[in-house]
């Protein structure tokens, strides 16, 4: 894993918010992230692409849904850094989490 790519990926505030939600929730679909961050799907997908290219998240398709979670192959230092995001580095995390919890029509997961 390229260390510089990881730091570049977490340098953006929107990506930090996405990662904070993934740390807290484990796995979310693009529609859940769109609702939680109150942003448009193309922007969220673009940020997820950057995170995927950096090796920070991995996708999983289930029917029409694309789910993302943290990569299990993250080095220990990167995983430790990301675990701090919900409490320390993700401004607006509580508001994001509140929007996620009241989201109507959240997809059901068959397997994670």
C-alpha positions in Angstrom: 0.0 0.0 0.0 1.3 3.4 -1.0 1.5 5.5 2.2 1.3 8.8 0.2 -2.0 7.6 -1.4 -3.5 6.9 2.0 -2.6 10.4 3.3 -3.8 12.0 0.1 -7.1 10.1 0.5 -7.7 11.3 4.1 -6.7 14.8 3.3 -10.2 15.7 2.0 -12.9 16.5 4.5 -15.7 14.7 2.6 -13.5 11.5 2.4 -12.8 11.8 6.2 -16.6 12.0 6.8 -17.1 8.9 4.6 -14.4 7.0 6.4 -15.7 8.0 9.9 -19.1 6.6 8.9 -17.5 3.4 7.7 -15.5 3.0 10.8 -18.7 3.5 12.9 -21.1 1.5 10.8 -18.8 -1.2 9.2 -20.4 -1.1 5.7 -22.6 1.3 3.9 -24.1 1.6 0.4 -23.6 4.7 -1.8 -27.2 5.8 -1.2 -26.7 5.7 2.6 -23.5 7.8 2.3 -25.4 10.2 0.0 -28.1 10.6 2.6 -25.8 10.8 5.6 -23.6 13.5 4.0 -26.5 15.3 2.4 -24.7 15.4 -0.9 -25.1 14.2 -4.5 -24.4 10.7 -5.6 -21.8 11.5 -8.3 -19.7 13.4 -5.7 -19.9 10.6 -3.2 -19.1 8.0 -5.8 -16.1 10.1 -7.0 -14.7 10.2 -3.4 -15.3 6.5 -3.0 -13.3 5.9 -6.2 -10.4 7.8 -4.7 -10.6 5.8 -1.5 -10.8 2.6 -3.5 -7.8 3.5 -5.7 -5.8 4.2 -2.5 -6.7 0.8 -1.2 -8.5 2.2 1.8 -12.0 0.8 1.0 -13.3 -2.2 -0.9 -16.7 -2.4 -2.7 -19.2 -5.2 -2.7 -22.2 -5.5 -5.1 -25.5 -6.9 -3.9 -28.1 -6.7 -6.6 -28.4 -3.0 -7.6 -26.6 -1.8 -4.4 -22.9 -1.0 -4.1 -21.6 -1.4 -0.5 -18.3 -0.1 0.8 -16.3 -1.0 3.8 -12.7 -0.5 5.0 -10.2 -2.7 3.4 -9.2 -5.6 5.7 -5.7 -5.4 4.3 -5.0 -1.9 5.7 -1.7 -1.7 7.5 -2.1 -1.4 11.3 -1.0 2.2 11.3 -3.6 3.2 8.7 -6.4 1.3 10.6 -5.4 3.0 13.8 -5.5 6.4 12.1 -8.9 5.8 10.6 -10.4 4.6 14.0 -9.8 8.1 15.4 -12.0 9.8 12.7 -15.4 9.5 14.4 -14.2 11.2 17.6 -11.3 13.4 16.4 -11.0 14.3 12.8 -14.4 14.2 11.1 -16.2 17.5 11.6 -20.0 17.0 11.4 -19.9 13.3 12.2 -22.8 13.4 14.6 -25.0 15.2 12.2 -24.0 12.7 9.4 -24.8 9.8 11.7 -28.2 11.4 12.7 -29.1 11.8 9.0 -28.1 8.2 8.3 -30.3 6.9 11.2 -33.4 8.6 10.0 -32.9 7.7 6.3 -36.0 6.1 4.8 -35.6 3.0 2.6 -32.2 1.9 3.8 -31.2 -1.2 1.9 -31.2 -4.6 3.7 -28.0 -6.5 3.6 -28.0 -10.2 2.7 -24.3 -10.8 3.6 -21.4 -8.6 4.6 
